[in-house]
Amino acid sequence: MRPLLPACLLLGAAALLAALPAVRAGEEGYRLKEAPGSELTQGRCAICHSLEYIPNDAPTLDRGGWQKEIQKMRDKFGAPVSDAEAQQILDYLAANYAGKS
């Protein structure tokens, strides 16, 4: 059974990589609100997940909630976002997708 593990991992990785262009292509149909920071936010967030998470999560998040989400994405999931970019993304999300007061 053990010799199959590397093969399974390789197949899983190959399937994931094959799916990435399709996910990105599917994202082209969904756009975030146009505002300063929207392109950066779309570019960084769509690397890992659907952009639809943003408006879906917005009703429950305020600026502090978005800040925690961004930090979680960076710390736990390794999101490639610099400190300066995190601030721009936070400003964008807080201004355009913060539903909780």
N, C-alpha and C positions, 0 to 999 in steps of 0.2 A: 504493500500500500504506500509506503513512504516514497518510492521513486515517482509516484504519480503527482505528488505535491508540487514539485517544481514545474511540471507540465501544466498543472491546473493554474498555477500562479501566472505562468506565461500566457496561457489562453485568456485568463481573466484580464490581464493587463492589455493584451492585444484587443480584446473586445471593448475595453474602456477607451483606448486610444482611437479605435475605429468609430466610436460613438461621438467623440468630441466634435468633429466637424459638423455632424448632424445637429448637435445641440446648439452650436454657434449659429448655424444656418437657420434653425428654428427661432432663435432669439431675434433675428432680423425683423420679424413681424411684430414684436413687442418693443415699444420704446418707452423710456421714462419721460417724465415731464421735461420739456426743454427749458433749461435755466443754467446759470453758471454752475459748473461742476457736474452736469448731467453726463457728458461724454466720458469723463474720468470715472464716474460711478458706474456707468454701463460697462466700460472696458474692464474695470477691476472685478466687479461682482459677477459678470457673466462668465468669467474664467471658470468658476466653480459651480454655479447654480443658476437656475432660471431667474430672470429679472422680475418675474411675477411674484416672487417672494416679497419684494419691497412693498408694493401696494397692499399685499395681503397682510403683512405684519404692521403696516402703518397705523391702523386704528388703535393698537395696543402700545405704541411706542412714542415717547417724547424724546427730546434731545438726549437726555441721560440714557434712555433705553437704547437709542441708536449708537451712542458712544460705547456702551457695553457690547452690543452686537458686533461692531467693527473690531473692538479689541479681541473678542472671542474668535472672530474669523482669522485674525492675525496670529493669536497665541495658540489656539487649538488646531486650526486647520492650515496654518502657514500661508495665509493670503499674502501675495506679493504687493504689499502696500506700505509705502514709507510713512513716516510721521507726518510730513507735510501733506501727502495725499490723503491720509486718514482724516486730517483736519478739514480738507476741502470736501471730502465725501460726507463727513459729519455735517458740515454747514449746508450742503445740498439737501441731505435727507431731512435735517431738522426744519429747513425752510419749506420743503415741498411734500414731505411724507410723514409728518409728525401729527398723528391724530389724537393722541392723549395729551390733555392739558395738565 
